[in-house]
């Protein structure tokens, strides 16, 4: 039920975003067909719950917040977007830490806009800072969650990451883990 709910929320939000961006009707219909009639959604994502689907939903929500930021005319609207952006980034990072790639992408965008002397960089600076705050809060939040749930990693039972890398280079062991 969780996967179905997340998947349906993702599909509806993609279609709403397409409509909000005033995409041509054929784009909307193409997205609808792809997301509902192909094996993309209702076979791949419903078979096993992966963290990819909630992460894609988080990235879509972050995109929508970034897109709505310049249109927010009141301080109250900007505060709502800022809190939503920070919370979504925090939850997204807790689900999938590789969402960190959004930070260099955001700062690279700001750098490119600064080089081109675009005015829009000032509009994006604040939301990217809130995105950064949300992602930075994920580290202590993860530690608090581990502590609250009494999670203790058993590092003596885990293989060091370097061994997983070196397995591919172990020619004498037929690419098998070897002490």
N, C-alpha and C positions, 0 to 999 in steps of 0.2 A: 504494500500500500504506500509505503514511503517513496519507493522508486517511482511508482505510477504518479503520485502526487507531484513529485519534483519534476518528472518528465513533462507532465501536462502543464505545469507552471512555466517550464522553460519554453515549450512550444507556444503557449499563449503570449508570453512576454516577447518572444522573437517576432510573432505576428503583430503584436501591438507596437513594437518598436518600428517595424517596417511601415505600419500605417502612420505612426507619428512622424516618421521621416518623409512622409508623403511620397513614398515609392510608387512607381507605376503599378497598376492593378495586376499586371502579368507577373511582376516580382513577388507580390503578395501571394498570388495563386501558386507560383512556382515554389515558394517557401512552404506553403501549406501542403502541397503535394509531396515535397521532399520530406518534410518532417512527419507526415502522417501515413503516407502510402508506401514508402520505401522501408527496407529493413533497418535503416539508420536508427530509428527510435524504438519502435515497438517490438523489436526482437533483440537488438544488441544491448540496449540499456535496461531492458526488463529481465534479461536472463540472470544477471548477477549484479548486485549493487556495487558499483564502483564509485570512487570519490570523484571521478571525472565529471559526472553529471552535476552534482552540487557545485563543483568548481566552475563549470561552464555557466551555470546559473548565476553564481557570484560575479563572474567577469561581466556577464550581460548586465547585471544590476549596477555594477561599477560604471560600465559604459553609459548607462542611462543617467546616472548621477552626474557624470562628467559632462554629458551632453546638455543636461538641464541647468547646469551651474550658470552659464552666461545669461540664461533667460530668467533667472531668479531676480526679481526686482526689489524685494524687501529683505531686510535683515533676517526676519523670521524664516523666510523661505531658504535663505543661504544657511542658516543654522540647522534647519531640518536636513538639507542636503549634506551638510558637513557631518552631522551625526550619523546619517544613513551611510555615507561613504566610509566613515571610520569603522562603523559596526560591520559593514559588509566586508571590508578588507580584513578586519580581525577574524571574522568567522571563516572567510575564504582561506586565510593563512592557517588557521587551526585545522581545516579539512585537508589542505594540500599546500605544504610549505613552498612548493615550486612556483606558487603564484608570485613569488618575490620578483620574477622577471618583469612584472608590471612597473616596478620602481625604476630600473634602468631605462625602460621604454618611455616612461613619463619624463624623466630628466633628460633623456636624449631628445625628446620632442621639444622640451623647453630650450635646449641648447640650439637646436636647428632653428627654432623660431627667433631666438636671440641673434643668431648669425644673420638671418634674413631680415632682422629688425621689424618683426611683426608685432603688432599691438596685442594680439591674442595671447602672447606669452604671459602677460599680466593677469589675464582672465583664468589661465590654467595653473598658475603658481600656487594659489591657495588650495584648490581641490587636490592637487598632487601632494601638498604638504599634509593634508588630512588623510590621504591614502597612505602616506608614509607613517603617520602616527598610528593608524589602525594596524599596519603590518608590524610596526615595532612593538605594539602592545601584545601581539600574538606570542612572543617569546615568554614574557612573564606569565601570561595567561595559561600557556601550556604547562608551565611548571606548577602553577597553582592547581590546575586540574589534576595533574599527576599526584600532587601532595594530598589533595582532598580525597582522591580515590585510593590512596595508599599504594600507588603503583611503585614497584621497585624493579628496575631492569636487572636482569640476571646476565651481566656482561660475561661471566665465565662460561655461559652456555651459547653465546653468540660468536659468530666468526667476525674477526676484524674486517673492516671494509677493504683494507689493502689486500687481504687474501682473495676476496672476490674479484678484484682487479687482476691480481697475479695469476688466477686460475687460467685465464685466457692465454697467458704467456708460458704456462707450464707445459713444455713440449714433451718432457719425459713422462708425465703422468696422464697422457691422453686427455688433457684439459679437464682433469678431475681434481677435486680438492685434495691436497696432499699436505700433511703436517710437515 
